């Protein structure tokens, strides 16, 4: 069968790999569409320290069941369209024992620590599957949106909160949609007007372009001098890591999704003086998948505006090269596998 394979930094090709067979107790999927995110681009560029080569990327999946195990055939019949959770969990580490397997110490994500979904067939455990009354494009968007939804859950966002999100790209857009879906006043912050326009359609009630507006003054104006109740950082820059702590309200919550690429210097007095809750957010839990599916089934997300490129598997190597050369020209990319 065909697969897209990263052979090394900057080296990618469609190649033949052995046909996948259904493992005992599992379900065999025909991969239909796979979304790409920034981690896939970092893997292609050789900047993802968790990836070894060769590696088949892909973890944002829309697929159709082509073979099922008799023990789960009633729930997961042949012909059903599904998406999936791309993570593993060991069941024994502190995270798993606390019922937070999304942060499993030994997690292996599809396309990162193990071969992913940019191939024709894939065998997966049935407990990783999610069904929905959605089209293939929507199914491929579920997993990337869950990351932002999980951050909003970590921030304990309710309809009485004002939430500000740094970054309205793929992950940040999920946080915007999640906060809006929960009824919160939602402030999208970015340097790109096109991303901000999509954020408004996804649920942002207010927008700040930080290249043209004073961030502090605008946030103070929008919150009557209090600051946002919750700030979610989905960029990974030292200045936005610091700004989240500086701008959040007293006794507010700060949630970090992005990784800063260098050490961040803080005025730690603010941690104590404001009595802040500062949290990391990693991957997603089953309830996040179910909440995203509910939002998409309700038609509460601008699917068409979010997807900038969709190409067949044969064109994926050229797309990766063009994406790497001009990442600002791309938002959500879908690869049609079959």
Secondary structure by P-SEA (a helix, b strand, c coil): cbbbbbcccccccccccccccccccbbbbcccbbbbcaaaaaaaacccccccccbbbbccbbbbbcccccccccccccccccccccccccccccccccccccccccccccccccccccccbbbbbccccccccccaaaaaaaaaaaaaaaaaaaacccccbbbbbccccaaaaaaaaaaaaaccbbbbbcccaaaaaaaaaaccccccccccccaaaaaaaacccccccbbbbccccaaaaaaaaacccccbbbbbccccccbbbbcccccccccccccccccccaaaaaaaaaaaaaccccccccccccccccaaaaaaaaaaaccccccbbbbbcc
